[in-house]
Amino acid sequence: MKKPNTALLLSIVAVLPVIALAVSIGTTNVSLGTVVRVLVEPFFSLSDAVVQTDRDIVMGVRLPRVLSAFFIGAGLSIIGVAMQALVRNPLADPFILGISGGASAGASLFYLGFLPPVLAVWLSMPLAAFGGALLSITLVYLIARGEDGLSVSRLLLAGVAMASLMAAITSFITYMSTDANQLRAILFWLLGSLAQNTWDTLPLIAIASLLGFAITMIISGQMDALLLGEEPAESLGVRVEIIKKVLVVLAAFVTGVMVANSGIIGFVGLIIPHMARSFAGISHRYVVPLSFVGGGIFLVLADLVARTLLPGQDLPVGIVTAITGVPFFLILLRKAHYKFS
């Protein structure tokens, strides 16, 4: 079996054990056997074999959070792949390019009630986050693109600047809030948290994540061609401008949904695609599914660390991903020629 196929198969096989492990561990541990019984009891009528408290912990609290972590990690990872193909550089991700910051600014405006009433009545938090993300990535892309094409250095600098601007806007909006409880909630959310995710929020997260996966798989061949450059891609019959617009809108939509439901979780879209390429090469036929599964597993494990690192406390998962991701980013940045190979 080829190395990419082996890596993908192993990652898929690991999904259920990782999810079961994450569901079983917490403030009150639940045995893996009990977790399995809770999950299969609707199909095999095992209700008498499970204590109600364990059932409430597994089905009411942990499973929706763990599944949300999987789909959010998978979605962010897929958008990392899309952005890296768009700009032809493995240093791009939704956090670094300011997409997450734009989404957080839009969501904060909506959450704290600072949008004009005319807009607010037509929006939800995911839509507000989508609008902020789309505005941010559009501005970054327009700034980075010049007469000589897309400048990677300008793109990274514009992304960092836009992320800082959006963070400042979000901080200013938060500072203006007079509700202490609301302020505490928004600050915790901005650090990246999965604590509020339930069965009600899961469907939209899953749909956005799976939509991102489906679209990137459909255009995986065109994304391969983009890595050669715009002119070579066009010579191969790729409608470059359409593909770029699809990737920009897709990145804004998926990131907006994820940020609206989890806050800012950085570096997932940087770490996982890079690791996927180390196993699968640069072909998006393999990189996309491997990144999807790998991103989901990574965030499930990161959230498990966030929930259990300090007894009795639930750390923002964004702290864990940042501690992991920043050194990884700096190592990539130190390379003399960071590019696809």
Residue pairs with C-beta under 8 A, 6 or more apart in sequence:
1 9
3 279
3 280
4 279
4 280
4 281
4 283
4 286
4 290
5 286
7 276
7 279
7 280
7 286
7 290
8 280
8 286
8 289
8 290
8 293
11 290
11 293
11 294
11 297
12 293
14 297
15 70
15 293
15 296
15 297
18 297
18 300
18 301
19 66
19 67
19 70
19 300
20 32
20 35
20 36
20 39
21 32
21 304
22 62
22 66
22 69
22 300
22 301
22 303
22 304
23 30
23 35
23 58
23 62
23 63
23 66
24 30
24 31
24 32
24 34
24 35
25 304
25 307
25 308
26 57
26 62
26 307
26 308
27 307
27 312
28 57
30 54
30 57
30 58
34 50
34 51
34 54
34 58
35 58
37 46
37 49
37 50
38 50
38 54
38 55
38 58
38 59
39 58
39 63
40 46
41 47
41 49
41 50
64 197
64 198
64 199
64 201
64 202
65 194
65 195
65 197
65 303
66 300
66 303
67 202
67 206
68 194
68 197
68 201
68 202
68 205
68 261
68 262
69 194
69 197
69 296
69 299
69 300
69 302
69 303
69 317
70 296
70 297
70 299
70 300
71 202
71 205
71 206
71 208
71 209
71 210
71 296
72 194
72 205
72 209
72 258
72 261
72 262
72 265
72 299
73 265
73 268
73 272
73 295
73 296
73 297
73 298
73 299
73 300
73 302
74 209
74 213
74 291
74 292
74 293
74 295
74 296
74 299
75 205
75 208
75 209
75 212
75 254
75 255
75 257
75 258
75 295
76 93
76 94
76 254
76 255
76 258
76 265
76 268
76 269
76 295
76 299
77 268
77 269
77 272
77 273
77 291
77 292
77 294
77 295
77 296
77 298
78 209
78 212
78 213
78 216
78 254
78 269
78 288
78 291
78 292
78 295
79 93
79 94
79 99
79 212
79 250
79 251
79 254
79 255
79 269
80 92
80 93
80 94
80 268
80 269
80 270
80 272
80 273
80 291
80 295
81 216
81 223
81 269
81 273
81 276
81 284
81 287
81 288
81 291
82 212
82 216
82 223
82 247
82 250
82 251
83 92
83 93
83 94
83 97
83 99
83 247
83 251
83 269
84 90
84 91
84 92
84 93
84 273
84 340
85 223
85 226
85 227
85 247
85 284
86 92
86 226
86 244
86 247
86 248
86 251
87 144
87 150
87 152
87 155
88 150
88 152
88 226
88 227
88 229
88 339
88 340
89 152
89 155
89 156
89 338
89 339
89 340
90 270
90 273
90 274
90 277
90 332
90 338
90 339
90 340
91 152
91 156
91 270
91 329
91 332
91 333
91 338
92 155
92 156
92 159
92 270
93 266
93 267
93 268
93 269
93 270
93 273
94 100
94 133
94 251
94 255
94 269
95 101
95 163
95 264
95 265
95 266
95 267
95 269
95 270
96 156
96 159
96 160
96 163
96 266
96 270
96 329
97 137
97 140
97 155
97 156
97 159
97 162
97 163
98 136
98 137
98 140
98 158
98 159
98 160
98 161
98 162
98 163
98 165
98 166
99 133
99 136
99 137
99 251
99 252
99 255
100 133
100 163
100 255
100 259
100 264
100 265
100 266
101 136
101 162
101 163
101 164
101 165
101 166
101 167
101 170
101 264
102 132
102 133
102 134
102 135
102 136
102 137
102 162
102 166
102 252
103 129
103 130
103 132
103 133
103 136
103 252
103 255
103 256
103 258
103 259
103 260
103 264
104 129
104 132
104 166
104 167
104 170
104 190
104 259
104 263
104 264
105 132
105 136
105 166
105 169
105 170
105 173
106 128
106 129
106 130
106 131
106 132
106 133
106 135
106 256
107 125
107 128
107 129
107 132
107 256
107 259
107 260
108 114
108 169
108 170
108 173
108 174
108 186
108 190
109 115
109 128
109 132
109 173
110 120
110 123
110 124
110 125
110 128
110 129
111 125
111 182
111 186
112 173
112 174
112 176
112 177
112 182
112 186
113 120
114 173
114 176
115 123
115 128
123 131
125 260
126 204
126 256
126 257
126 260
126 261
127 256
128 256
128 260
129 255
129 256
129 257
129 259
129 260
130 252
130 253
130 256
130 257
131 256
132 166
132 256
133 251
133 252
133 253
133 255
133 256
133 259
134 248
134 249
134 252
134 253
134 256
136 162
136 166
136 252
137 248
137 251
137 252
138 248
139 158
139 162
140 155
140 158
140 159
140 162
141 150
141 155
141 248
143 154
143 158
144 150
144 151
144 152
144 154
144 155
144 158
145 151
146 154
149 230
170 190
174 183
174 186
174 187
174 190
177 183
177 186
188 195
188 263
188 316
189 196
189 263
190 263
190 264
191 263
191 264
191 316
191 318
191 319
192 262
192 263
192 264
192 265
192 266
192 316
192 317
192 318
192 319
192 321
193 262
193 263
193 314
193 316
193 317
193 318
194 262
194 303
194 317
195 314
196 261
197 205
197 261
197 262
201 261
204 257
204 261
205 257
205 258
205 261
208 253
208 254
208 257
208 258
209 254
209 258
209 292
211 250
211 253
211 254
212 250
212 253
212 254
213 288
213 289
213 292
215 246
215 250
216 223
216 250
216 284
216 288
217 285
217 288
217 289
219 243
219 246
220 283
220 284
220 285
220 288
221 284
221 285
222 233
222 238
222 239
222 243
223 243
223 247
223 284
224 282
224 283
224 284
224 285
225 232
225 233
225 236
225 238
226 233
226 238
226 240
226 243
227 282
227 340
228 236
230 240
233 240
234 240
258 265
262 317
263 316
263 318
264 318
265 299
265 317
265 318
265 321
266 318
266 321
266 322
266 325
267 321
267 322
267 324
267 325
267 326
267 328
267 329
268 295
268 298
268 299
268 321
268 325
269 295
270 325
270 328
270 329
270 332
271 298
271 324
271 325
271 328
272 291
272 294
272 295
272 298
273 287
273 291
274 328
274 332
275 294
276 286
276 287
276 290
276 291
276 294
277 287
277 340
279 290
280 286
280 287
280 290
281 287
282 340
282 341
299 317
299 321
302 317
302 320
302 321
302 324
303 317
303 320
305 320
306 314
306 315
306 316
306 317
306 319
306 320
307 314
307 315
309 315
309 320
332 338
